[in-house]
Amino acid sequence: MKKPLVVKGLRKSHNNTVAVKELSLEISKGEIFGLLGHNGAGKTTSIECILGVKKYDSGSVELLGMSPAADRKKLFEKVGVQFQLTNYHEKIRVSEICEVTSSLYKEPADWQGLLKSFGLSGMEKRTVAELSGGERQRLSVLLALIPNPEFVFLDELTTGLDSKARRDVWKYLEKLKSGGLTIFLTSHYMDEVETLCDRVCILKKGKMVVTGSINELLEQSPYDTLEEAYLWYSGEEESENESI
């Protein structure tokens, strides 16, 4: 069986600066895979290249057996995306944005059921301007699931959510995973990564420094916790010490 995502030697430059350096990874069906790294490490650029939003310099990407650049219309029906920074029209109502999004797909998920699952039931008539930051974040994740996708990209999915909301989102994603959904996520919360991710990849200055399960990462580091190991792998610990 083909892997849902195969990336080989991906490279992307911005203004003579290499943002992604020879990234290679494979993700299995029904897996939750975490792409980690500090701000500017190349996470979002990697996702944009994988999705075909940005043209990469070299390498190859095969998503659900297709080329993101050549088969964008076919992939549109099968892939959900939630970016960290998403702007919606302030005056649009929750029900309207859900209905419009749903109308774009042949077999969309039940958005009213999703509202209930994400704790947004009863907010259908509210405008985006009336939502809190956490509610907007939950809405953005919900919209990525309306396509009823086979593969979903989630960029900092629980930023701005309180502890209960975060755990509710985790439970729902684990339920979707058990149903075969493949999830590719970025996160700065190591408790989230430990709870959700089967495997992770840590980037440093656009280059993969390590990939594997949480246990494998810990075994290859001098630390016992993922938080400490992540700081060691990503070089954030050195940066923090230099700034003291």
N, C-alpha and C positions, 0 to 999 in steps of 0.2 A: 504494500500500500504506500502510495506517495505521501510524503510529509506535507502538511498544509502550508508550511513556509520553509523555503530553502534560500538562504542568502549566501553568496560566494564572492569574496574579495571586493565588497562594496567600498567605494571611495568617493568622497564628495569634498570639493574645495569651495571656499568663499573668499573672494578678493585675495588670492594667493595664500590663504590660510586653510590648511587641511582640517575639515570639521569631522570627517569620518575616515578612518584609516584601515583599509583592507578588512572590513567586518565580515565574518563568516559565521553563520549559525543555522541550526535546523530546529524546527518545533514540531512536536507530534500532535496528532488529533486529541482533543480533550485535555490538553496540557495548559497550565497557567504558567507563563514564562515572564520573568521580570527583567527589564532592562534598567540597570542602576548606574548612577554616576552623579557627580555634583553638577550644579548649574553650569552650562557651557561645555559639558563633557561630550555632547553630540547625540544625546538621546532623541530629542524631538526631530533633529535633522535626519537621523537614521530612520525614524518612523515615516517621515515625509518622503524619503527616497523609496522606502519599501512600498508605500502606497502609490507611488508614481506622481505625487504632488510636486516633488522636485526631481529634476533630472540629475542623475548621478554621473560622475566622470567615467567610472569603470566598474566592472564587476557584473553580477547578475542577480536577479530576484525572481523567484517563482512563488506566487501566492495562490493557493488552491489550484495548483497546476496551470496557472495562467500568468501572463506578463502584465503587471500593473499598468504599464504604459500602453500596450497594444490592446488589452482586453478590459479597459476601464468600465465599459457599459455592463459587461457580464459580471465583473467583480462588484459593481455597485449594488447588485441584488443580494450578494452573499457576505459582504463585509460591513461591519459597523465601526464607527470611529467617534471618539470623544477626545478632543484636544483640550489641553489645560486652559488656554485662553480662547473662549468662545463668546462672541458678541451676538446677542439677539436684539431685535427691535424692542425698545422699552415698553411700547404700548400694545404689543401683541399679547393675547391671552394664552394661558397654558393650554387650554383646549384647542385653540386655533393652531398653535405651533405643532401640537401632537397630531392633529388632523391633517395638516399640510404635509408633515413628514410621512405619515402613514400612507397618504395618497400617492407617494412617489414609488411605492413598492407593490409587487404583485401579490405577495402573501405576507403582509405585515403582522407583527404580533399585536395582541390586544392592548392598546395603549392605556385604556382605562384600568385594566388589570395591573399594568406596570405602575401606574400612579399609586395604586393601593400598596403594591409591594415596596415602593420607595417612599412611603409615608407622605405622599402628596395628594391623596384622595381628598376631595372637597375643595381643592384649590384651582379647579378647572377655570373659573371665571376671573381669577386674579391675573393681572398683567405681570410681565417679567419684572417691571419696575417695582412691583409690590412684594417680590420674593426676597428673602434674605440671601446672603451669599451661599450658605449651606444648601438652601432650597434650589438655588440656581445650579449648583454643582450636581445635586441629585437629578435635576431635570436633564442636564447635559448627558449624564450617564444613561438615563432612561431613553433619551432620543437615539443614542447609539445602538440600543437594543430593539427599537421599533422595526428595523428591517428583518427581524428574525434571523440574524446572521449565523453563518457557520464559523466565522472568525471575527473577533472584535478587538480593536485597539483602544486602550484606556490610558490616557496621559494624566498622571497624578489624580486618580479617580476620587479620592476622599479628602482632598484639600478643602479645609473650611468646614468640615463636618464634625459634629460632636461625637463622643465615644459611642453612644447608642446607635446613631445614624451610620457610623462607620461599620460597626459590627453587623447591622442589618444589611448593608450593601454587601459585606463579605459573605454572609449566609446566602444571599440571593445568587451571587456569582458562583459559589460552590455548588448550588443547586443546578445552575445552568451548565457548569462544567460536567456534572454527573450525567447530564443529558447529551454530552458530546461537544459542547461549545469549546472552541479553542480561544484562549485569552492571552493577549500580549499587553503587558502593562508596565508603566513606569511609576515609581513611588520613592519618596524620601522617608517613608515610615517603615522602619525595620520590623516592627511588630506585624504590620500588614503583609510585608514580604514573607515573613516566617509563616504566617497563617495561610496565605493563599498560594504562594509560588512552589511549583514542583522543581523548577530550575531557574537560575538567574545568570545574567551576564553583567559584569561590571566594566564600565568604560572609564578610561582616563585619557583626557585630551584626544578624544575621538577613537582611541584604540582599545580593543578588548584586552583586559589584563587577566581575567579569569572567567570561567564559566563552569557551571555544574550545580548540583543540589546544594542545599544549605549545609548539610553535613560535610559534603566534599569541600566546600569553601572553608569551613571551620578547620577541617583536618589539615588543609594546606596553609593555614595561617597560624601565628603564634598565640591566637586568642580563643576564648571560650564562648564569646557572645557574637552574634551577627553584627551588632552595632559597632563593636570594636574592630572586627574583621573588615567590615565595609570601609571604615575610616582608614584602615591600614592599606587595603587594596587600592582605594581611590586616591590616596594621598591627601585626603582632607585633614587627617590628624597632623601632618607636617605643616599644612597651611595655617591651621589654627594655632599651632605652637609658635610659628613665625610672627603671627599677629599679636601675640601676648606681650 
